[in-house]
Amino acid sequence: MDIRQLRYFVAIAEEGSLSAAAQRVNVAQPSLSQHIITVEKDLGVTLFNRSPRGMTLTQSGEILFSHACEILEAMNNAVEAVKRSGSEPQGEVTFGLPSSIAMVLSVPLAETVRLEVPKVKFRAIDAMSGFIKSWLEDQSIDVGMLYDLGSVRHMNYTELMTEELHFFSAPDAWPFETRVGSPVKVSEIPNAELVLPSPHHGLRIMIDRLMKSQGVSLNVVTEMDGLGQIKTLVARGSGHTILAPAAAIDFVERGDLIMAPIIEPKLVRPVYLVRNPAKPMTRASQELERITHDVIRDLVSRGIWQTIDK
């Protein structure tokens, strides 16, 4: 039994008669009948109940029909995938990004996708890590970037880099007796009034975990999840914050914020590119991953996204 005979069998099962199936597959009725008889002989079972009113599946026929439909669908999907592999990438690709990454990556990434693969529709969704993990699980997005793998550790992931967190203050609101912008020890941070995301936010969870490991309790006076709001508040002198440099480079370049390294120890976090292997990878999503690596390398080389050597 071959694929052609499976197609003939399915056509008869769905049409309910030899004549209708013969028209559908464009084969002479006697030839179609002979093909089915040959299949029944090969399998040693009767696949159809034959009557003047048409043909219906036997129990054996029902079993074969279920498997035949799956085989033909898989065959069609394979053919389409091969055809797509040799063509220009196209279609829609959805990327889940934490806010701190979206601020620096989403615009240059969208511009590069538009330039290099113009037939690909790129969607960037700015969200908290918990949502990105859920969307990866239910395959709502093609790829996501995360700081902590957690529940998606079983998926395919690549560690792109390691970021170093910094302390941020308004230039005229430096909270320590040291020189403005000089390195800040972890043990000194409790002396500063902090503006941080709420406890369920990925960045806050990581900061709290790192501080707990050092036996340090933070003085958090304001909580808000919008990084733009946090930066604005701190720039006005209403507290201080801890962020990755890429998330606040716009405020630093304008002179609205001072950025200082955190030391003894440094606060670092990995950045992962994650994909659910259960979601088929298209040419478009492959190209997105390639372009993401290229854009990040460019941002790092230009000092826009600061990383540390591992």
FENVENFEN-V910798 format. One line per field, one symbol per residue. ss: DSSP state (h for helix, s for strand, l for the rest). psi: psi as a letter, one per 30 degrees, with the letter a starting at -180 (. if undefined). A space follows every 10 residues. Layout:
ss = ???
psi = ???
This chain:
ss = llhhhhhhhh hhhhhllhhh hhhhhlllhh hhhhhhhhhh hhhllllsss sllsssslhh hhhhhhhhhh hhhhhhhhhh hhhhhlllll ssssssslhh hhhhhhhhhh hhhhhhllls ssssssllhh hhhhhhhlll llsssslllh hhlllsssss sssssssssl llllllllll lllsshhhhh hlssssllll lhhhhhhhhh hhhlllllss ssslllhhhh hhhhhlllls sssshhhhhh hhhhlllsss sssllllsss ssssslllll llhhhhhhhh hhhhhhhhhh hlllllllll
psi = kaeeeeeeee eeeefgleee eeeeghkkee eeeeeeeeee eefglkfkkk lffaklklee eeeeeeeeee eeeeeeeeee eeeefglkkl akkkkkklef eeefeeeeee eeeeeeiffk jkkkjjllee eeeeeeeggf lellklfkec fgfflklkje lkkkklkklk eggkflflkk flkkkeffef fkkkjlllff keeeeeeeee eefghkklij fkkkfjeeee eeeefgghal lklkeffgee eeffgfkkkk kklilkjlkl kkkkkjffkk kleeeeeeee eeeeeeeeee fggejkllk.
